[in-house]
Amino acid sequence: MSRRDGEGVILNEISEKTNKETSSEHTQDKPSPKKSNPIVQAFQANPEAYRIQVFAVLLLGILFAAHAWATFSQSYCTYCFRIYLSFFSVLGAVIFTGLAAYQPGALAHRRDIWIILLVLLIAGGVGLSRTLSLGNKLIDQPLALKVGRIEVPRVKNLSLQSGTIPLYGLVENYFGLTYEGAIRSIRLSLQAGVMIALGITVGLMCLMIAWLWTRRKKADGLSYTGRLWIVLMVFGLVLSPTIVLGGGYTDYDCQGIIPAATSSASFHLNTFIPEGSVVYWGTGLSPAVLLQVPGIKIYPAQLNSMFSYRIGGEPDAMAAYGLWNRNLAKQWLDEAHVVVLSGMTYKDPTYDWVVNKVEHEGYREIASSPPLHTCNEKTNLLIFIKK
């Protein structure tokens, strides 16, 4: 290699090195692009979904604020607020479905895990809520007795002991219950466990159906969790008229003539309750029967029965908001000239203190009225008049 060629190679190397350094400096000086919020990205890609979400969120907020203002600022039916919320709470499901359907891939994995767990939690919770209706039919008393007699290891201070003991005996000793209470607890626990398991099974069915649907329809832009939420709501819609979500038989299913029965009970009350009497209403039934009993004084908070009852609280504050508690109930019971109970509340342990008072403190019992619901004999009205 000649001297001139060697100098050329050296110059080329120096030039390349200089170009690389300059390019590197320009790259470092150039600011890196800002990362956009993945949820914002998703809605930018689907403006129609964005408009739906914004409308649903605003509508939910406006309806909530309007009902809160009417209830608390205007003191209008304060105990009805939670019931009013149920009129439009379905908007929450609409909002959640939109978020589940259109959230982008950056958050998809975490989203899927949380929504799957939420669906299973909802399904199990619905199953638990059916413990006293459907669960009562599945787990009867004889089965609870068989389970209660199963021999289990003895336990003391959370350590196993030698020998065995019937399960009901273990429950008796641990919780300090009677035999009847132990069997009742075992039955209730079995019912709750079975119903939770059935609920989670339905939730797993929803997961499977949504998965199959996603495999068949991959190109429509709807995510797996969006389909899962839709499947869950369809299940709820289909099961609403059944015992699973409809609660089974209620007074509304009675084929009797309710207006005639109500009128007959009203006539009975009007016959025996003197005009001007202060009435303690402890029936747990509709107060419509009082419409035809003129000239009596009542405690309005009691008309909504246990729906407006609260545990604890200042009596004056309770009364101001149309609520009542045990202290107010005792005060009203002392003031009342007439106490009206029903066949249901007369046998209800939570009314024992009322029953004890009317039976042992100078009240005269009048013959009971015909039942308000012809299909339920316990809806008769019991009248006690202070002597």
C-alpha positions in Angstrom: 0.0 0.0 0.0 1.4 3.4 -1.0 1.7 6.3 1.4 -1.1 8.2 -0.4 -3.5 5.2 -0.1 -2.7 4.9 3.6 -3.6 8.5 4.2 -6.9 8.1 2.3 -7.9 5.1 4.5 -7.1 7.1 7.7 -9.2 10.1 6.5 -12.2 7.8 5.7 -12.1 6.3 9.1 -11.9 9.8 10.8 -14.9 10.9 8.6 -17.0 7.9 9.5 -16.3 8.4 13.2 -17.2 12.0 13.0 -20.5 11.3 11.2 -21.4 8.7 13.9 -20.8 11.1 16.7 -22.8 13.8 15.0 -25.7 11.4 14.4 -25.5 10.3 18.0 -25.7 13.8 19.3 -28.7 14.6 17.2 -30.4 11.5 18.4 -29.8 12.4 22.1 -31.0 16.0 21.5 -34.3 14.8 20.0 -37.0 14.4 22.7 -38.6 11.0 23.0 -42.3 10.9 22.1 -44.7 11.1 25.1 -46.5 7.9 25.9 -50.2 8.4 25.8 -52.6 6.9 28.3 -53.7 3.4 26.9 -57.4 4.1 27.8 -57.2 7.4 25.9 -55.7 5.6 23.0 -58.5 3.1 22.9 -61.2 5.8 22.9 -59.3 7.8 20.2 -59.4 4.7 18.1 -63.1 4.2 18.7 -64.8 7.6 19.1 -68.3 6.1 19.1 -67.5 4.1 22.2 -66.0 7.2 23.8 -69.2 9.2 23.3 -71.3 6.3 24.7 -69.1 6.1 27.8 -69.2 9.9 28.4 -72.9 10.0 28.0 -73.5 7.1 30.4 -71.1 8.5 33.1 -72.7 12.0 32.9 -76.3 10.5 33.0 -75.4 8.4 36.0 -73.9 11.3 37.8 -76.8 13.7 37.0 -79.4 11.1 38.1 -77.6 10.4 41.3 -77.2 14.1 42.1 -80.8 14.9 41.4 -82.1 12.1 43.6 -79.7 12.9 46.4 -80.8 16.6 46.2 -84.5 15.7 46.4 -84.0 13.2 49.2 -81.6 15.0 51.5 -82.0 18.7 50.7 -85.8 18.5 50.4 -86.2 15.8 53.0 -88.3 13.8 50.6 -88.7 10.1 51.5 -85.2 9.8 52.9 -85.5 6.0 53.4 -86.3 5.6 49.7 -82.9 6.8 48.4 -81.3 3.4 48.1 -84.4 2.1 46.3 -84.4 5.0 43.9 -80.7 4.3 43.0 -81.8 0.8 41.8 -83.9 2.5 39.1 -80.8 3.6 37.1 -78.0 1.6 38.7 -77.9 -0.6 35.5 -76.0 2.3 33.9 -73.0 1.2 36.0 -73.2 -2.2 34.2 -73.3 -0.3 30.8 -70.2 1.7 31.7 -68.3 -1.3 33.0 -69.2 -3.3 29.9 -67.8 -0.5 27.7 -64.6 -0.4 29.6 -64.3 -4.1 29.5 -65.0 -4.2 25.8 -62.7 -1.5 24.5 -59.7 -1.3 26.8 -56.5 -1.8 24.7 -53.9 -4.5 24.7 -51.6 -2.6 27.0 -54.0 -3.3 29.9 -55.8 -6.3 28.5 -54.0 -8.9 30.7 -54.6 -7.2 34.0 -58.1 -6.2 32.9 -59.0 -9.8 32.0 -57.8 -11.2 35.4 -59.8 -8.6 37.4 -63.0 -9.0 35.4 -62.9 -12.8 35.5 -62.4 -12.6 39.3 -65.3 -10.1 39.5 -67.6 -12.3 37.5 -66.9 -15.3 39.7 -67.4 -13.1 42.8 -70.7 -11.8 41.5 -71.9 -15.4 40.6 -70.8 -16.7 44.0 -72.5 -13.8 45.8 -75.8 -14.4 43.9 -75.6 -18.0 44.9 -75.1 -17.0 48.5 -78.1 -14.7 48.4 -80.3 -17.6 47.4 -79.4 -19.6 50.6 -82.7 -19.1 52.4 -84.9 -19.7 49.3 -83.3 -22.2 46.9 -80.8 -23.5 49.4 -83.6 -24.3 51.8 -85.1 -26.7 49.3 -81.8 -28.4 48.4 -80.6 -29.0 52.0 -83.4 -30.2 54.2 -83.5 -30.9 58.0 -82.9 -34.7 57.7 -79.8 -34.2 55.6 -78.5 -31.6 58.1 -79.1 -34.2 60.9 -77.1 -36.8 59.0 -74.2 -34.5 58.5 -74.4 -33.3 62.1 -73.9 -36.9 63.3 -70.7 -37.5 61.3 -67.8 -38.3 63.7 -65.0 -35.8 63.4 -61.7 -35.5 65.4 -61.8 -33.7 68.7 -60.3 -30.2 68.7 -59.2 -28.2 71.7 -57.4 -24.8 71.5 -57.0 -25.4 67.8 -55.1 -28.6 68.4 -56.3 -32.2 67.6 -57.1 -34.4 70.5 -57.5 -38.2 70.7 -60.9 -39.6 69.9 -63.9 -38.4 67.9 -67.0 -36.4 68.5 -70.2 -35.8 66.4 -70.0 -32.7 64.3 -72.9 -31.1 66.1 -71.1 -31.6 69.4 -68.0 -29.8 68.1 -70.2 -26.9 67.0 -72.0 -26.8 70.3 -68.7 -26.7 72.3 -66.9 -24.2 70.1 -69.8 -21.7 69.7 -71.7 -22.4 72.9 -74.9 -23.4 71.1 -77.7 -25.8 72.1 -78.3 -28.9 70.1 -81.0 -27.3 68.0 -78.8 -24.2 67.4 -75.9 -26.4 66.3 -78.0 -28.4 63.8 -79.5 -25.1 62.5 -76.0 -23.7 62.0 -74.8 -26.8 60.2 -77.8 -26.7 57.9 -77.3 -23.0 57.1 -73.6 -23.6 56.5 -74.3 -26.4 54.1 -76.9 -24.4 52.3 -74.5 -21.4 51.9 -71.7 -23.6 50.7 -73.8 -25.5 48.1 -75.3 -22.2 46.8 -71.9 -20.5 46.5 -70.6 -23.6 44.6 -73.5 -23.5 42.3 -73.1 -19.8 41.7 -69.4 -20.2 40.9 -70.3 -23.1 38.5 -72.7 -20.7 36.6 -69.8 -18.2 36.5 -67.5 -20.8 35.0 -70.2 -21.6 32.4 -70.2 -17.9 31.5 -66.4 -17.9 31.1 -66.6 -20.9 28.8 -69.4 -19.5 26.7 -67.6 -16.2 26.3 -64.4 -18.1 25.3 -66.2 -20.1 22.7 -67.9 -16.9 21.4 -64.5 -15.2 21.1 -63.0 -18.1 19.2 -65.8 -17.9 16.6 -65.9 -14.1 16.3 -62.4 -12.7 16.5 -62.7 -10.0 13.9 -65.6 -7.9 15.3 -63.4 -5.8 17.7 -65.1 -6.9 20.9 -62.8 -8.3 23.6 -63.2 -11.5 25.5 -64.1 -9.7 28.7 -66.6 -7.6 26.9 -68.3 -10.8 25.7 -68.0 -12.3 29.2 -69.9 -9.3 30.7 -72.6 -9.5 28.1 -73.0 -13.3 28.7 -73.3 -12.6 32.5 -76.1 -10.0 31.9 -77.9 -12.4 29.5 -77.8 -15.1 32.2 -79.3 -12.6 34.7 -82.0 -11.6 32.3 -83.0 -15.3 31.5 -83.0 -16.3 35.2 -84.9 -13.2 36.5 -88.3 -14.9 36.4 -87.1 -18.1 38.1 -86.5 -19.0 41.7 -82.8 -18.4 41.2 -83.1 -14.6 40.9 -86.9 -14.1 41.3 -86.9 -15.3 44.9 -89.5 -18.1 44.3 -93.1 -17.8 45.6 -94.1 -14.5 47.1 -97.4 -12.9 48.1 -97.6 -11.4 44.6 -98.2 -14.9 43.3 -101.3 -15.3 45.4 -104.5 -15.8 43.2 -106.8 -14.4 45.9 -108.6 -11.1 45.7 -106.3 -8.8 47.6 -108.4 -5.6 47.5 -111.4 -7.5 49.0 -109.2 -9.0 51.8 -107.7 -5.6 52.5 -111.1 -4.0 52.7 -112.3 -6.7 55.1 -109.3 -6.2 57.4 -109.8 -2.5 57.3 -113.5 -2.9 58.4 -112.2 -5.1 61.3 -109.8 -2.4 62.5 -112.4 0.3 62.1 -114.8 -1.7 64.2 -112.5 -2.2 67.2 -110.0 0.8 67.2 -111.6 3.8 68.9 -111.4 7.1 67.0 -108.5 9.4 68.2 -106.4 6.4 69.3 -102.6 6.5 68.9 -101.6 3.3 67.1 -98.3 1.4 67.2 -98.1 -0.3 63.8 -95.9 -3.4 64.1 -97.2 -5.7 61.4 -94.5 -5.8 58.7 -97.4 -5.6 56.2 -98.6 -2.9 53.8 -100.2 0.0 55.7 -102.8 0.5 52.9 -105.3 -1.2 55.3 -105.2 1.9 57.5 -106.7 4.1 54.7 -110.2 3.1 55.8 -109.5 3.6 59.5 -110.1 7.4 60.0 -109.4 9.5 63.0 -106.3 7.6 64.3 -102.8 8.8 64.9 -99.8 6.8 63.7 -96.0 7.0 63.6 -95.2 7.6 59.9 -91.7 6.1 60.1 -93.2 2.7 60.9 -95.3 2.6 57.7 -92.2 1.4 55.7 -91.6 -1.3 58.3 -88.1 -2.6 58.7 -87.0 -0.7 55.5 -86.7 2.5 57.5 -85.4 0.8 60.7 -81.9 1.6 61.9 -79.7 0.2 64.6 -78.5 2.9 67.0 -78.5 6.6 66.1 -79.9 9.7 67.9 -83.7 9.4 68.1 -84.3 13.1 67.1 -82.1 12.7 64.0 -83.8 9.4 63.1 -87.3 10.9 63.4 -86.2 14.0 61.3 -85.2 11.7 58.4 -88.3 9.4 58.6 -86.3 6.6 60.2 -86.8 4.8 63.5 -84.8 2.6 65.9 -85.3 0.6 69.1 -85.4 3.7 71.4 -88.0 5.4 69.3 -90.0 2.2 69.1 -90.0 1.8 72.9 -91.1 5.5 73.3 -93.9 5.0 70.8 -95.0 1.8 72.4 -95.4 3.5 75.7 -97.4 6.3 74.2 -99.7 4.2 72.0 -103.2 3.3 73.1 -103.5 0.5 70.5 -100.8 -2.0 69.3 -101.4 -3.8 66.0 -99.2 -6.8 65.2 -99.6 -9.5 62.5 -99.4 -13.3 62.8 -95.9 -13.0 61.3 -94.4 -10.5 63.7 -96.1 -12.1 66.7 -93.9 -15.1 66.2 -90.8 -13.2 65.1 -88.1 -13.2 67.8 -87.2 -9.6 67.0 -90.6 -8.6 68.2 -90.4 -10.6 71.5 -90.1 -7.4 73.6 -93.3 -6.0 72.0 -95.2 -9.2 72.5 -94.0 -9.5 76.2 -95.3 -6.0 76.8 -98.7 -6.5 75.4 -99.1 -9.9 77.0 -98.0 -8.9 80.5 -98.6 -5.2 81.0 -102.3 -4.6 80.9 -103.5 -4.9 77.3 -106.7 -6.5 76.1 -106.5 -8.7 72.9 -109.2 -8.4 70.3 -110.2 -11.1 67.9 -107.8 -11.1 64.9 -108.8 -9.9 61.5 -109.0 -12.0 58.3 -105.7 -12.4 56.6 -104.6 -9.6 54.3 -103.2 -12.1 51.8 -105.6 -15.0 51.4 -102.8 -17.4 50.6 -100.9 -16.7 53.9 -102.7 -17.2 57.2 -100.0 -15.4 59.1 -101.0 -12.0 57.5 -103.9 -11.6 60.0 -103.9 -8.6 62.2 -103.8 -8.9 66.0 -105.2 -5.9 68.0 -104.1 -5.1 71.5 -105.8 -2.2 73.4 -104.4 -0.7 76.5 -106.8 -1.1 79.4 
